Amino acid sequence: MKTILEGSRVIAETIKMIKPSVVSAYPITPQTHIVEDLAKFKANGAANYEYVRAESEFAAASIVLGASAAGERVYTATSSQGLLLMIEVLFNIAGMRLPVVLTCANRGVSAPITIWNDHQDIMTLRDAGWIILFAENAQEAIVLHLVAYKIAEKYKIPVTVNVDGFVLTHTYEPSVLPTQSQVNKYLPKYKPQKDEYLNVENPVTFGAFATPADYMDIREELHNDIKNTQKEIGQEIKKVFKLLNVREKISQKEKNLIFNDNGLVEYYGVKNPKIIFLTMGSLVGTIKDFIKENQKEKLGVLKLRSFRPLPDKIILKMLKNAKYLAILDKNISLGESGVLGMEIKGAFFNKTKIKIQNFIVGLGGRDITEKHLSKIIKIIQTKKDQSVFIG
Amino acid sequence: MLEIRLHGRGGQGVVTAAELIAIAAFKDGFESQAFPNFGVERRGAPIQAYTRISKEKIRLRSQIYEPDFLIIQDDTLFGVVDLFKGVKKETKVVINSSKKLNEIFSNKLPLKKENFFIVDATKIALDILGKPIINTVMLGAFAQFSGLIKVKSIKDALREKFSGEILNKNIQATEYAFNLK
């Protein structure tokens, strides 16, 4: 049933239905409402998980690491400085192949202090061995959390679902939550195999010492395993959209526009676009509206739901005959360029003649409007191609 | 799509008012969206919140720059915040004030006289709720003046946020303001 709730509440309701046995977190803006709701559910008797109030994010991450290693389904959430404080533990979680799920309510990073949204925080986790998913709206946040547990527990790879801080976490909008029986069926109780969890009857070690004889092979295996989840992540996303019957549809005013969704990447725009935007998260919604209002400009947008693994070959295919690709990054690798821009340029080297330009937008909560998007389509059609700050 | 911008001060329930409008509009069969202007909330500080209402799915995420409706919960914000920034000729404005229109605007009105609706929400709130929390009074006035949402839907929305004595008093406050004019 379609209801209207705050984004954080929708995520908390989804987690409640997924039934982790251990939830541990330390509150930080703008993640706070998610963990407050989860604590309330527990206090009211609506949930059975162990809710552990940690003394820091480092502790929260360590608690879910331990519980996951003991064979339990776990959940945590954080933002910004909180994620940075967790980082050492998060690398370990991936290396130990623990199926932890973490929601990152994306926020900029200090200094200067900002509580507002951008994607700088999660870029710190880029190389840690986590699967990194991004939601455009509350509905996608529901879908991606379900998929996150499915993939994490099957492949023993941790997954983070990213939701734009405030823009999604503090916004009321309609969405469809699954029923408890749908969740039970999609995500049965987590039962790790023997040797996959700590058990005194069957002792195993996690995160053991590895000499040069083994370390590199273990890292290569994790790398390959993450790459190999790609197809299934896409399939599962499509499956859950279908299960909840929530796929976005073309309205009367959009007859000349199309949706083309393969799960990992969604295309929205004209059939034969001249300019394509590529980005992640809630910004895609604003871009879709811009495309709808400016149909003569022949525009399209590719929404990346999975940043790790990066489905670069799929993106390349979906560019078709477009002339310009504007990559919008809500982050910056200081001294170089936006991270997605840098990666796509590398992946597409010698594979396409499309002009690629990187735009840095929305840092520290700077609002992104249709005016900025107009500016981007003007700039990209010039000869210059260095990264530009817009806002 | 209709866009509503709400101005007030921290502690007056500005964000809750924006959310209640969105919930009420959803109950009336519309798509809707409500979000705060992400401040570091402090009691008394100027606060903004936004609501969008549409027949179609709302994808736009930017803030509201050209509102169709303005709800001003505190008349001490005049001269402090640029309340009328981006207003259009047809923008309708609901103001909480004990003053008359020509007392609020000593100079020229920013919009036509008919575009304003003034309600002494603080007095009504003190009478009914016993506290100067004026957002539900403003919602009743907004529902009346805009004709956009049903008062029944606001009451249903209130039931999702409040319960018991507080709920009853807020319903009473909403109805009282709705029946003004």
Contacts between the chains, C-beta under 8 A, distances in Angstrom:
chain1	res1	chain2	res2	distance
A	4	B	22	6.4
A	4	B	23	5.4
A	4	B	26	4.3
A	4	B	32	6.7
A	6	B	19	7.6
A	115	B	38	7.7
A	115	B	40	6.4
A	116	B	38	6.0
A	117	B	38	8.0
A	137	B	59	7.7
A	166	B	35	7.2
A	166	B	36	7.4
A	166	B	38	4.4
A	167	B	35	7.3
A	167	B	61	5.6
A	170	B	35	5.9
A	170	B	36	5.9
A	170	B	38	7.1
A	171	B	33	6.2
A	171	B	34	6.8
A	171	B	35	4.1
A	172	B	19	5.0
A	172	B	22	4.9
A	172	B	23	6.8
A	172	B	32	7.5
A	172	B	33	6.8
A	172	B	34	4.3
A	172	B	35	7.3
A	173	B	22	7.7
A	173	B	32	7.3
A	173	B	33	4.8
A	173	B	34	7.9
A	173	B	58	6.9
A	174	B	26	5.9
A	174	B	31	6.3
A	174	B	32	7.2
A	248	B	57	7.1
A	251	B	56	5.3
A	251	B	57	7.5
A	253	B	56	7.6
A	282	B	61	5.1
A	283	B	61	6.9
A	284	B	59	8.0
A	285	B	59	3.6
A	285	B	60	6.3
A	285	B	61	5.0
A	286	B	59	7.1
A	286	B	60	5.6
A	286	B	61	4.8
A	286	B	62	5.5
A	288	B	59	4.8
A	289	B	59	5.2
A	289	B	60	4.6
A	365	B	38	6.4
A	367	B	62	5.5
A	367	B	63	5.1
A	368	B	61	7.8
A	368	B	62	6.3
A	369	B	62	4.6
A	369	B	63	7.9
A	369	B	65	7.2
A	370	B	62	7.4
